Amino acid sequence: MKLTIIVLITILVIGTIVIFFGYLTNQHYIQIIEKSNPYEKLQNYKEELEKINQHNQQLLSELEGKMVNSDDVHLEQLNQEIKVLKRVINDNKVELEQVIKKLSTLESKP
């Protein structure tokens, strides 16, 4: 009986400690997020857009390579995929330009 009570108290103490440290860790993470300003958020967004755009450019190159080496059956499907990918790339470029303009206006303000 004593062993059962000791085990339950130990489990309760360990669980409380784990929950407490989890709470402290979570609060620290929230504070880090809150410290980032709009300029940093836009800068991170711009970097992510650039990565996405590079990935899409690579996909486009691969699709165009497949188109050269493809037979007539898959040619129409590849053309459609290329059109969609080009549209996505253009949309990303427009959005990236807008983010860069916003960053430059934020950067010029003290």
N, C-alpha and C positions, 0 to 999 in steps of 0.2 A: 504494500500500500504506500509506504514512504517513497519507494522507488518511482512509482507512478506519479506522485505529486512532484517529486524533484524533476522528473522528465518533463512534465507539463509546464512547470515554472521555467525551466531552461528553454523550452520551445517558445514560450511566451516572451521571455527576455530577448532571445535571438530574433524573433519576429519583430519585436518593437524596435530593436536596433537597426534591422534591415529597412524597415519602413521609415525610420527617422533619417537614415543616411540617403535613402531614395528621395525623400522630400527635400533635403538639403541640396542634393545634386540637381534635382529638377529646378529648384529656385535659382541656382547659379546659372543654369542654362537659359532660363527666362530672362535673367538680368543681362546676359550677354546679347540676346536678341534685341532687347529694348534699347541697348546702348548704340546699336547701329543706326546711323542716321539715313535720311532719304538718299543722300548722295551715294553712300556705300551700298544701299539696296539696289539702286539703279546701276551702279558699277557691276555688282554681282549679276544682275539681270542681263546686262550687256555682254558679259563674258559668257554666260550660258547661251545667249542667242548666237554668239559667234561660234561656239562649239557645235550647236545644232546646225548652223549654216554650213560649217565645214563638213559635218557628217552628211548632210544632204547633197553637197557638191560631190562627195565621194560616191554616194549612191547613184547620182546622175551619171558620173563617169562609168561606173560599172554597168548601168543599164544601157548606155550608149555602146559600150563594148559588146554587150550581149546582142544588141541590135545588129551590129555588123556581122556577128558570127551566127545569127539566127536564121532559121528557115522561114518561109512565108506564113506558116500557120501561126506563129507567135508574134509576128511583126506588129499587128494591130494592137495587141495587148501591151507590148513594149512601148509603142507610140503613146498610148493612153497614160501609162505609168510615167513616161518622161514628161508629158504635158502637165500632169498633176504635180510632179516633183519640181518642175520649173516654176509653176505657179506658187508653190510653197516657198521656194527659195526667194522669189521676188517679194512675197509678202514678208518674209523674215528680214530681207534687206530694208524694206520700207520701215518696218518696226525698229530695226537696229538704227537707222538714221534718225528716227524720232527720239530714241533713247539717247543717242549721242548728242543731239541738239539740247535735250533736257539736261544732260550732264554738263554740257558747256555753259548753260545758263546758271546752273547751280554752282559751278566752279567759279564763275565770274563774280558771284555774290559772296561777300565776306561772311 
